[in-house]
Amino acid sequence: MKDIYTWQRLTGDNKVSNSPCLIATVIVKPHDNKKAKAVLYDGESSSDPQIIEIKTANGESKSINFNPALQTIRGLFVDFVLDADEILVHYACLEE
């Protein structure tokens, strides 16, 4: 079976998908020794329904693995709320 999942590296607020998707993993990397916070939304912007808020400890990356994968209905938008350098999202689009 072909692997349908892909990684996307974000360095700022960004729409990851404008169609339903499955989220397998999210990794938030903070800037220097700061705490970071990111919010994922089910849709194309931060005005859509919030899925999850991810916070890190001082200077430590936070990884969340969803098993089974977390399914969105309308897409996926990632909002860099506080001091994140980058966010990695492992996901699969359900519609092309």
Phi, psi and omega in degrees: 000135180288138178287117182270354183273148177221157176261143171229129178260124181248142176238011178186172179311135183198148171276122179272319182211141175256013176226165180307145180211168175250129180254121180264317185212144172228130178237126179248124179250119181282162176279124179051231181257030181265168171271142178242156176217134177225150179233134176256138181238146177273084181159206186251003180200175180284000175269356177276172182298136179285136177264306185203148174247128182245126179241144177251165171277172179302117175067013181242132176290152179238128179242132176236123177253127179259120179220102009286168181301147178277125183260132173264163180255324188244356183134196180212127175235136179246127182248120175279104185272318186210119167046040174263135174279315180204157177227130176254132180236125175257114189211168175224131175282138179269341178226145178259000000 
